Amino acid sequence: MMKEPHTNDVNTVEVEHQENQQTSDSSIAAANAIKYTAYIILFFGFLYFLVQYVLPLL
């Protein structure tokens, strides 16, 4: 059975509603604090390497 091309059949579409939960400001601040603390530790580790191993060679 073929559908008529000019019929007024209306298809209903259910839209799923999703709530987007925003991450809290405190968790973003904590993540940034951990990230920048890691950067500082890596920086001082690199400086320690330069002072202990590279500078004595000069």
C-alpha positions, 0 to 999 in steps of 0.5 A: 500500500502506497502513501498518498503524496499530498495527505495531511498526515502529521508525524509526532516526534517526541523530543527527549529533554536532557538537563545539562548540569553545570560543573560547580565553580569550586570544582573548576577552581580545584582542578585549576589549582591541581593543574598549576601546582603540577606545572610549578612542580615540573618547573622546579624539577627542571631547575633542580636538574639544571643546577645539579647536573648541567651547571657542574659540567660548565 
